Structure formats: C-alpha cells, structure tokens
Amino acid sequence: MSLLRVKTTECRVGVVGLYNSGKTVLLTSLINHLQDHDSDRFALGGRDTRIRKFTMLPQEDGWDAFNYAGCRDALVHGGRWPGKTRDRSQFTCRFERSDWTFSDCLLKLYDLPGERVADAAMLGRDFASWSEHILALIANDAAYRNCCEPFLNRIAETATEADLLKAYKVSLANLILNFKPLVSPSTFLLDVKGQPAKPDSPEALAATRHLGLGPDAEFCPLPANLRATNPEMHARFAARYDDYVERVVRPTVLALKSCTSLIVLIDVTMLLAGGVGMYDDNKLILRDLLDVLAPGEHPVFGPLARGLSKVFLPHQLRPNWITRLAFAAPKMDLVHPADRDRMLALMKRMVEKYADNRDGLKYQFFNCSSVVSTKVLPVENGKRMLVGVPLRDGEGRKLPPGPEQRFEVSALPDDWPTDWRPGAFAFPEVYPQMPTRKDYPPEQVNVEKLASFVIE
C-alpha cells in the first residue's frame, strides 16, 4: 500500500446464478480486465481511472482457489466454455485505483455452484417445514407433479424408508431430465465432491446418486401423516437434514450474506428457450434466495455505520452486509442489437419488485457479454442475423470448430408471454472468441459497468 493510502476498502462480491448462466466466464473476463487493465477497453469507474499494483492473494481458509488460469486456457486452447462450478471457490486480489485517493481495494470474488441455490429455502426451516414447502410446490405445479409421481404414489401408501428414498430419487432424476432446476437436496444433482449427475435413465441416476451427505445420511420430505405415524423415521430424517443444513447450506448462505455486493445472473435467453416452466422455477428459486439473504440495511443508520467503520476500523473488523445488488442478463452477444433493450426490460419485469421491496438496497440492471463471440448483421426481412462459429448442429450435437457462419436468432418479445413452450425461442450456441495473448483481455460489453457498480 502506498503511504498516502491509509486504509483498505474491502469489497466482497458474490456471484450466483443457476446452471450454465455464465458465472465462470464472467469472473474470468473480469479478472483478466483487472489484472491487465486498459482504461480504453475497460473503464472501471471512468475513462481516466487507472489500476496499478494488481496483486493476487491467497484465498480464505475453507475455499478452493478460483482457477482463473485454467478457465482462460479452456476458452483459448480448449475451444470450449469453461466447465461448470463444481465447488465453492474464491479469487482474492489487491490493487490501487487512481480515483480512490486514500484507499486501496481488497477484492474478494465468490463463485458458488448454481445447484446450491435450490437449497436456500432450507435455512431457517426445520425438517417438517421444509417438507411442507417441497410437498406444496409439487402439489401445486403440474410439471412437478408429473415428474414426482413415483414419490407421490409412495407417500400415499405404507412404504419403507428405502422405498421412499428410492421413489424420491427417481422423481428428482425426472426433474433433472426435464430441466427442472429445483432439485433439493442439491447433492443429488451435484454431490459434496463436486461430481455432477450425468444424463442417464431415472433408475440409473437413482441407483448412483445420494439424497444428502452420503449413502448413510439420506433424507427426503415427509408429509405430516408419515411424520406422525413413523416418529423414528422422522427423527432420523430430521437429524440428517439438520446435519446437511449445517455442512452444505449454511456455509454457502453465510458466505453470500457476508458479501457487500451480489451479482445475480439471469439468463434471459435460457428462460425464453426453456419455456414458461423454467421461467417460473427460476423466479421461485430467486425469491427464496433473496428472502434468506435479506439484502439491504437501515436507510439511515446503515450508511452511517458503514461510513464510520470504513474510517475508523481495519477492514478485517468492518461489518459486512449486502448493500448492492446487480441483476445481470448474460450472453448479450446471442441477442441481436435490435432486441437488447428488450432483454434488459424483460429482466426488470421479472425481478425488480424483489429488490424494490428491500430497504436500504441499491440495485441496478445490466445486460452484458463477458466474451463477445458473435458479429452483427443488419436485420433482413425481419430476421435477426448474427455471425459466429456454431457449437452445435440443429439436433444439439456438438460440432468441431470450423469457419464462421451466419445464423438466425429469435426476436425478443416486449414482455414475457403468458405461456410459451420449450423451443419457441432459439439462440444457438457458438464457440468462444478469446484472445490467445494472455495479457489481452476479451472484448466485453457492460462488464465494466457491472464491475463499477459492485466494486465501490
């Protein structure tokens, strides 16, 4: 730290989003731009801002290091988007900003598996309350009822613990295979070792995955009548549930609650492509997450306490709570420029009230592209045309890297439809276009604006 920089501002930024929402790509691009900063290409805070003395630091105990080098290499030489987040990871760095006269920045970026977001409703609920929450969701949604029919049939009759667990596993496998994201306990989808469930038959998934921390610590929701008639099983499941919450759910949620800013990625292209059910599921999970995290602060005393702590307390002792919330719609380069304002409007329409209901919370909306991988063509006869290297063919099979091709993407609606089916909108995947030179960050759109908002 320079002599004139008498204090350190610690920014703890959590990044959350469901599977394949682009968390890893966003973090890789952001780190590249901070480490190899060029104010003409990445205006953090303003065009005249310079970043100097960028230093990577060790991650906190209990966290894996975010594999920045490996993710960037995958984008460049692997010709693929980085793999999904398999465990919670952290990237820590320190740097000076020319627009911060007396403070340097200690930045901690937290990346958590999207699958764990589905467990957020567990925190603050005991086993019985969680069971009622899950069973109500199944009972009141036709798609979930259809997928969970094996379990519903079992709880309607006298069944052993093994039969109930197997039926719930088959039901969760049906949810996975039907792209339903609310899979809880989430370790059935992503186990405690970070191994994801691979596409297979429901029976095969049920035979190889676990409901909880392991084969001897499994649980599933129980309706009130089974909790009453089988108190021993209820007690076993409740104890396993409590252990799961303490070891899996609470560390994830507390890490997010300790952040000063939160980035929530909402993949508008995926929601449109996935149908109304995917939209409803994502909105429910997001509502549960924000209810648990309770971002915001007292509108008067909160800012005063934060300001005083920044002046008088070392950064290690300053209180942390989420005061800034950024909703980000990624993959903007898969949407034609004629529709990008609609992309932003759709995200606002979906989630703005969840933030507006919170006192003392600053929030903004961004549509962004972490790694721009398409080129734009003019609208032709109403068709939105882009140019890129296609990743998959029309049947969903992966293609080897090849020449650039023209392809059509769907026009975005002015508002979310009242109903739409999977496949009604299409945004074909493309190969990433990442500069080979390591000190030359990728082209991006609005990541600088997103970073300027959360790093404050």
PLY file of the C-alpha trace (Angstrom):
ply
format ascii 1.0
element vertex 456
property float x
property float y
property float z
element edge 455
property int vertex1
property int vertex2
end_header
0.00 0.00 0.00
1.29 3.48 -0.84
1.96 5.88 2.04
-0.96 8.10 1.01
-3.35 5.14 1.02
-4.08 4.97 4.70
-6.93 2.46 4.57
-8.16 -0.56 2.67
-11.67 -0.86 1.24
-12.69 -4.50 1.21
-15.20 -5.42 -1.48
-16.74 -8.87 -1.17
-18.68 -9.73 -4.32
-20.76 -12.89 -4.56
-21.76 -14.24 -7.97
-24.79 -16.52 -8.16
-26.85 -17.96 -10.95
-28.34 -21.26 -11.98
-26.58 -23.88 -14.08
-24.97 -22.61 -17.29
-25.72 -18.96 -16.52
-22.13 -17.86 -17.24
-20.69 -17.22 -13.76
-17.29 -18.69 -14.55
-16.97 -16.83 -17.85
-17.94 -13.54 -16.20
-15.33 -13.99 -13.46
-12.63 -15.00 -15.94
-13.24 -11.95 -18.11
-13.43 -9.59 -15.11
-10.17 -10.87 -13.59
-8.41 -10.62 -16.96
-9.52 -6.99 -17.35
-8.49 -6.03 -13.81
-5.13 -7.77 -13.96
-4.22 -6.43 -17.40
-6.10 -3.19 -17.19
-6.50 -0.91 -20.17
-8.76 2.03 -19.35
-9.61 2.48 -23.04
-11.11 -1.03 -23.13
-12.36 -1.33 -19.54
-13.40 1.91 -17.87
-13.70 0.92 -14.21
-15.37 3.93 -12.63
-14.43 6.21 -15.54
-12.25 6.57 -18.63
-9.44 8.24 -16.67
-9.23 5.57 -13.96
-6.03 3.54 -13.85
-5.43 0.29 -11.97
-1.93 -0.32 -10.61
-0.14 -2.70 -8.27
-2.55 -5.55 -9.01
-1.60 -8.50 -6.79
-3.24 -11.91 -6.46
-3.63 -13.06 -2.86
-4.34 -16.46 -1.26
-7.96 -17.42 -0.81
-9.54 -17.69 2.63
-9.36 -20.97 4.57
-12.06 -23.41 3.57
-12.31 -22.14 0.00
-10.88 -23.53 -3.21
-8.95 -21.08 -5.37
-10.84 -19.93 -8.45
-8.94 -21.47 -11.34
-8.55 -18.33 -13.44
-5.60 -19.62 -15.50
-7.34 -22.90 -16.29
-10.60 -21.21 -17.24
-8.85 -18.78 -19.56
-6.86 -21.60 -21.14
-10.07 -23.56 -21.76
-11.55 -20.58 -23.58
-8.45 -20.11 -25.74
-6.92 -23.50 -26.39
-9.68 -25.89 -25.40
-12.09 -24.13 -27.73
-14.80 -24.52 -25.12
-16.62 -22.57 -22.49
-15.24 -23.34 -19.02
-16.82 -26.22 -17.15
-19.49 -25.64 -14.53
-18.64 -24.62 -10.98
-18.16 -27.82 -9.02
-17.38 -26.40 -5.61
-17.33 -23.03 -3.96
-14.24 -21.04 -4.92
-12.76 -17.62 -4.26
-10.46 -15.20 -6.03
-8.72 -12.54 -3.92
-6.66 -9.63 -5.15
-5.49 -6.19 -4.11
-4.96 -3.13 -6.32
-4.90 0.63 -6.33
-7.38 2.77 -8.27
-6.38 6.23 -9.38
-9.86 7.53 -8.50
-9.51 6.33 -4.88
-7.09 8.79 -3.30
-6.68 7.43 0.22
-7.69 3.79 -0.12
-6.65 0.71 -1.98
-9.06 -2.10 -2.87
-9.08 -5.60 -1.44
-11.41 -7.52 -3.74
-12.80 -10.96 -2.94
-14.88 -12.70 -5.59
-17.02 -15.67 -4.52
-18.20 -18.27 -7.01
-20.74 -20.82 -5.78
-22.38 -23.74 -7.61
-25.75 -22.77 -9.01
-27.22 -26.07 -7.83
-26.84 -24.99 -4.18
-29.23 -22.08 -4.73
-32.09 -24.60 -4.78
-31.32 -25.40 -1.11
-31.67 -21.79 0.06
-35.19 -22.41 1.36
-33.76 -24.87 3.91
-32.12 -22.18 6.01
-34.49 -21.01 8.72
-36.77 -24.02 8.26
-36.76 -27.21 10.27
-37.24 -30.55 8.55
-41.03 -30.53 8.92
-41.34 -27.01 7.49
-39.04 -27.84 4.58
-41.05 -30.98 3.87
-44.27 -28.97 3.71
-42.57 -26.40 1.46
-41.40 -29.02 -1.04
-44.63 -31.01 -0.97
-46.67 -27.85 -1.56
-44.52 -26.98 -4.55
-45.07 -30.46 -6.02
-48.80 -30.42 -5.31
-49.38 -27.01 -6.88
-47.39 -27.40 -10.10
-48.44 -29.84 -12.82
-44.92 -30.29 -14.22
-43.52 -31.14 -10.79
-46.46 -33.43 -10.03
-45.82 -35.38 -13.22
-42.11 -35.75 -12.55
-42.65 -36.65 -8.90
-45.43 -39.18 -9.46
-43.28 -42.11 -8.21
-42.79 -40.33 -4.89
-46.40 -39.16 -4.60
-47.57 -42.75 -5.11
-45.25 -44.00 -2.36
-46.24 -41.46 0.28
-49.90 -42.33 -0.37
-49.33 -45.88 0.85
-47.42 -47.70 3.56
-43.78 -47.69 2.46
-40.40 -48.45 3.97
-37.64 -45.88 4.32
-35.74 -47.48 1.43
-38.83 -47.37 -0.80
-39.43 -43.69 -0.03
-35.83 -42.72 -0.70
-35.73 -44.63 -3.97
-39.01 -43.10 -5.15
-37.80 -39.59 -4.33
-34.53 -40.26 -6.17
-36.41 -41.37 -9.28
-38.58 -38.26 -9.01
-35.57 -35.94 -8.72
-33.99 -37.75 -11.67
-37.15 -36.99 -13.66
-36.81 -33.32 -12.70
-33.18 -33.27 -13.88
-34.01 -34.94 -17.18
-36.86 -32.46 -17.71
-34.59 -29.47 -16.96
-36.42 -28.52 -13.76
-33.91 -26.67 -11.56
-35.47 -27.03 -8.10
-33.67 -30.23 -7.10
-33.32 -30.41 -3.30
-31.26 -31.69 -1.59
-28.98 -30.38 -4.30
-26.31 -33.01 -3.66
-28.42 -35.37 -5.76
-27.53 -33.14 -8.73
-24.06 -32.04 -7.58
-22.57 -34.17 -4.81
-20.34 -32.96 -1.97
-17.26 -33.85 -4.04
-18.40 -31.64 -6.91
-19.37 -34.50 -9.22
-22.44 -33.64 -11.30
-25.17 -36.05 -12.28
-24.73 -37.20 -15.87
-27.66 -37.79 -18.22
-28.96 -41.33 -17.76
-32.18 -43.16 -17.13
-34.10 -42.18 -13.98
-33.46 -45.61 -12.49
-29.71 -45.41 -13.18
-29.47 -41.96 -11.63
-31.42 -43.16 -8.60
-29.00 -46.04 -8.17
-25.85 -43.90 -8.26
-26.80 -40.60 -6.57
-27.47 -39.76 -2.92
-30.04 -37.61 -1.12
-27.87 -35.73 1.34
-24.31 -36.10 2.55
-23.87 -39.73 1.57
-25.43 -43.21 1.44
-25.89 -43.38 5.23
-27.20 -39.82 5.61
-30.10 -39.65 3.18
-33.45 -37.93 3.67
-36.50 -36.90 1.69
-39.57 -34.80 2.54
-42.22 -36.49 4.66
-45.88 -35.46 4.82
-47.48 -34.83 8.21
-49.21 -38.21 8.42
-45.95 -40.12 7.90
-44.14 -37.91 10.39
-46.84 -38.73 12.93
-47.15 -42.48 12.28
-43.41 -43.14 11.94
-41.66 -40.92 14.51
-38.44 -42.96 14.34
-38.01 -42.33 10.61
-38.99 -38.69 11.14
-36.30 -38.32 13.80
-33.66 -39.95 11.57
-34.52 -37.77 8.58
-34.65 -34.63 10.72
-31.20 -35.31 12.18
-29.73 -35.96 8.72
-31.44 -32.84 7.38
-30.02 -30.69 10.22
-26.52 -32.05 9.54
-26.92 -31.32 5.82
-28.03 -27.74 6.50
-25.06 -27.13 8.79
-22.45 -28.64 6.46
-23.75 -27.69 2.99
-26.40 -24.98 3.13
-25.34 -22.71 5.98
-21.70 -22.19 4.78
-22.94 -21.24 1.31
-25.61 -18.84 2.55
-23.38 -17.26 5.21
-20.68 -16.67 2.61
-23.18 -14.81 0.46
-24.62 -12.88 3.43
-21.10 -11.68 4.28
-20.72 -10.03 0.87
-21.01 -6.30 0.30
-22.37 -6.75 -3.23
-24.18 -9.55 -5.02
-24.34 -10.28 -8.75
-27.34 -12.38 -9.75
-27.10 -13.74 -13.28
-30.45 -14.22 -15.00
-30.06 -15.91 -18.36
-32.95 -14.42 -20.30
-32.02 -16.41 -23.43
-32.19 -19.69 -21.49
-35.53 -18.79 -19.89
-37.06 -17.94 -23.25
-35.65 -21.08 -24.85
-36.71 -23.26 -21.91
-40.39 -22.34 -21.72
-42.70 -20.85 -19.11
-41.94 -23.60 -16.59
-38.27 -22.71 -16.49
-39.18 -19.05 -16.03
-41.48 -19.88 -13.10
-38.89 -22.17 -11.48
-36.10 -19.61 -11.70
-38.30 -16.88 -10.27
-39.27 -19.06 -7.31
-35.68 -20.03 -6.54
-34.57 -16.40 -6.76
-37.35 -15.30 -4.41
-36.34 -17.95 -1.86
-32.68 -16.94 -2.12
-33.33 -13.23 -1.57
-35.69 -13.98 1.31
-32.88 -15.89 3.04
-30.12 -13.39 2.23
-32.27 -10.36 3.18
-30.06 -7.79 1.39
-30.29 -4.12 2.37
-29.77 -2.04 5.50
-31.45 0.53 7.71
-31.91 3.56 5.42
-30.37 5.99 7.96
-28.17 4.16 10.43
-26.85 1.58 7.94
-24.96 4.03 5.71
-23.73 5.93 8.78
-22.38 2.76 10.40
-20.70 1.68 7.17
-19.12 5.09 6.68
-17.76 5.24 10.22
-16.41 1.68 10.02
-14.52 2.49 6.80
-12.82 5.43 8.53
-12.10 4.03 12.00
-11.92 0.22 11.70
-9.42 -2.03 9.90
-11.09 -3.86 7.05
-10.97 -7.19 8.93
-13.29 -5.80 11.64
-15.77 -3.93 9.47
-19.34 -5.27 9.36
-20.40 -6.80 6.07
-23.87 -6.99 4.60
-25.23 -6.86 1.07
-25.98 -3.26 0.19
-25.68 -3.50 -3.60
-27.49 -5.95 -5.83
-26.72 -6.25 -9.53
-29.05 -8.23 -11.76
-27.18 -9.20 -14.93
-28.52 -10.77 -18.11
-25.51 -12.54 -19.68
-24.87 -13.72 -23.25
-25.95 -10.42 -24.78
-23.95 -11.26 -27.90
-26.51 -14.02 -28.64
-29.24 -11.38 -28.90
-29.47 -9.06 -31.90
-28.85 -5.37 -31.06
-32.41 -4.63 -32.19
-33.62 -6.55 -29.13
-31.06 -5.78 -26.43
-33.19 -3.09 -24.80
-35.98 -5.67 -24.62
-33.56 -8.10 -22.96
-32.98 -5.59 -20.18
-36.67 -4.79 -19.91
-37.60 -8.47 -19.60
-35.17 -8.96 -16.72
-36.51 -5.87 -14.94
-40.07 -7.07 -15.40
-39.18 -10.44 -13.87
-37.29 -9.43 -10.73
-37.42 -5.72 -10.00
-40.03 -5.96 -7.27
-37.83 -8.40 -5.32
-35.20 -5.68 -4.97
-37.61 -2.74 -4.70
-39.18 -4.34 -1.62
-35.83 -4.11 0.26
-34.99 -1.02 2.32
-31.52 0.47 2.07
-30.58 -1.56 -1.02
-29.03 -0.08 -4.14
-29.75 -2.16 -7.20
-29.19 -1.89 -10.93
-29.81 -3.97 -14.05
-27.24 -4.83 -16.70
-27.26 -6.83 -19.89
-23.73 -7.91 -20.67
-21.44 -10.12 -22.68
-18.34 -11.37 -20.85
-16.66 -12.65 -24.03
-18.12 -11.27 -27.26
-18.18 -14.18 -29.70
-20.52 -13.02 -32.46
-20.69 -10.33 -35.10
-23.84 -8.47 -36.02
-25.58 -8.32 -39.38
-28.42 -5.97 -40.28
-31.98 -7.22 -39.84
-33.05 -8.91 -43.10
-36.78 -9.19 -43.80
-37.43 -9.17 -40.07
-34.79 -11.85 -39.42
-32.14 -11.24 -36.75
-28.84 -12.50 -38.19
-25.53 -12.97 -36.36
-22.18 -14.45 -37.38
-20.20 -16.89 -35.24
-18.63 -20.34 -35.09
-21.51 -22.73 -34.31
-21.03 -25.02 -31.31
-23.90 -27.42 -32.04
-25.92 -28.53 -35.01
-29.70 -28.40 -35.31
-30.03 -31.69 -33.39
-27.96 -30.47 -30.44
-24.85 -32.48 -31.33
-21.53 -30.75 -30.67
-19.63 -29.66 -33.77
-15.85 -29.37 -34.17
-14.56 -25.78 -34.51
-14.99 -24.56 -38.05
-15.48 -21.40 -40.10
-17.81 -18.62 -39.09
-21.39 -18.99 -40.24
-24.46 -16.81 -40.42
-27.32 -17.90 -38.20
-30.68 -16.57 -37.13
-31.70 -15.80 -33.54
-35.19 -15.18 -32.25
-36.67 -11.75 -31.81
-37.37 -10.91 -28.18
-40.92 -10.08 -27.07
-41.79 -6.74 -25.49
-43.00 -8.61 -22.41
-42.90 -12.18 -21.13
-45.63 -14.18 -22.85
-48.40 -15.58 -20.67
-47.45 -19.03 -21.96
-44.77 -20.46 -24.24
-43.30 -23.87 -24.90
-39.67 -25.00 -24.81
-38.04 -24.29 -28.15
-40.36 -21.40 -29.02
-37.29 -19.13 -28.93
-33.83 -20.11 -30.19
-30.37 -18.65 -29.52
-27.77 -21.03 -31.00
-24.56 -21.60 -29.02
-21.24 -20.51 -30.50
-17.59 -21.17 -29.76
-15.85 -18.58 -27.55
-13.64 -15.98 -29.20
-10.90 -15.38 -26.65
-7.57 -13.66 -27.49
-4.65 -16.06 -27.26
-2.35 -13.42 -25.76
-2.77 -13.74 -22.02
-2.37 -10.04 -21.24
-5.04 -9.04 -23.77
-8.50 -9.43 -22.21
-11.50 -10.37 -24.34
-13.94 -7.99 -25.91
-16.79 -7.40 -23.48
-19.95 -5.36 -23.25
-21.08 -3.75 -20.00
-18.90 -5.88 -17.72
-17.05 -2.65 -16.89
-20.34 -1.00 -15.86
-21.28 -4.03 -13.77
-17.87 -4.01 -12.06
-18.04 -0.26 -11.42
-21.32 -0.76 -9.58
-20.31 -3.66 -7.31
-16.72 -2.59 -6.59
-17.47 0.52 -4.57
0 1
1 2
2 3
3 4
4 5
5 6
6 7
7 8
8 9
9 10
10 11
11 12
12 13
13 14
14 15
15 16
16 17
17 18
18 19
19 20
20 21
21 22
22 23
23 24
24 25
25 26
26 27
27 28
28 29
29 30
30 31
31 32
32 33
33 34
34 35
35 36
36 37
37 38
38 39
39 40
40 41
41 42
42 43
43 44
44 45
45 46
46 47
47 48
48 49
49 50
50 51
51 52
52 53
53 54
54 55
55 56
56 57
57 58
58 59
59 60
60 61
61 62
62 63
63 64
64 65
65 66
66 67
67 68
68 69
69 70
70 71
71 72
72 73
73 74
74 75
75 76
76 77
77 78
78 79
79 80
80 81
81 82
82 83
83 84
84 85
85 86
86 87
87 88
88 89
89 90
90 91
91 92
92 93
93 94
94 95
95 96
96 97
97 98
98 99
99 100
100 101
101 102
102 103
103 104
104 105
105 106
106 107
107 108
108 109
109 110
110 111
111 112
112 113
113 114
114 115
115 116
116 117
117 118
118 119
119 120
120 121
121 122
122 123
123 124
124 125
125 126
126 127
127 128
128 129
129 130
130 131
131 132
132 133
133 134
134 135
135 136
136 137
137 138
138 139
139 140
140 141
141 142
142 143
143 144
144 145
145 146
146 147
147 148
148 149
149 150
150 151
151 152
152 153
153 154
154 155
155 156
156 157
157 158
158 159
159 160
160 161
161 162
162 163
163 164
164 165
165 166
166 167
167 168
168 169
169 170
170 171
171 172
172 173
173 174
174 175
175 176
176 177
177 178
178 179
179 180
180 181
181 182
182 183
183 184
184 185
185 186
186 187
187 188
188 189
189 190
190 191
191 192
192 193
193 194
194 195
195 196
196 197
197 198
198 199
199 200
200 201
201 202
202 203
203 204
204 205
205 206
206 207
207 208
208 209
209 210
210 211
211 212
212 213
213 214
214 215
215 216
216 217
217 218
218 219
219 220
220 221
221 222
222 223
223 224
224 225
225 226
226 227
227 228
228 229
229 230
230 231
231 232
232 233
233 234
234 235
235 236
236 237
237 238
238 239
239 240
240 241
241 242
242 243
243 244
244 245
245 246
246 247
247 248
248 249
249 250
250 251
251 252
252 253
253 254
254 255
255 256
256 257
257 258
258 259
259 260
260 261
261 262
262 263
263 264
264 265
265 266
266 267
267 268
268 269
269 270
270 271
271 272
272 273
273 274
274 275
275 276
276 277
277 278
278 279
279 280
280 281
281 282
282 283
283 284
284 285
285 286
286 287
287 288
288 289
289 290
290 291
291 292
292 293
293 294
294 295
295 296
296 297
297 298
298 299
299 300
300 301
301 302
302 303
303 304
304 305
305 306
306 307
307 308
308 309
309 310
310 311
311 312
312 313
313 314
314 315
315 316
316 317
317 318
318 319
319 320
320 321
321 322
322 323
323 324
324 325
325 326
326 327
327 328
328 329
329 330
330 331
331 332
332 333
333 334
334 335
335 336
336 337
337 338
338 339
339 340
340 341
341 342
342 343
343 344
344 345
345 346
346 347
347 348
348 349
349 350
350 351
351 352
352 353
353 354
354 355
355 356
356 357
357 358
358 359
359 360
360 361
361 362
362 363
363 364
364 365
365 366
366 367
367 368
368 369
369 370
370 371
371 372
372 373
373 374
374 375
375 376
376 377
377 378
378 379
379 380
380 381
381 382
382 383
383 384
384 385
385 386
386 387
387 388
388 389
389 390
390 391
391 392
392 393
393 394
394 395
395 396
396 397
397 398
398 399
399 400
400 401
401 402
402 403
403 404
404 405
405 406
406 407
407 408
408 409
409 410
410 411
411 412
412 413
413 414
414 415
415 416
416 417
417 418
418 419
419 420
420 421
421 422
422 423
423 424
424 425
425 426
426 427
427 428
428 429
429 430
430 431
431 432
432 433
433 434
434 435
435 436
436 437
437 438
438 439
439 440
440 441
441 442
442 443
443 444
444 445
445 446
446 447
447 448
448 449
449 450
450 451
451 452
452 453
453 454
454 455
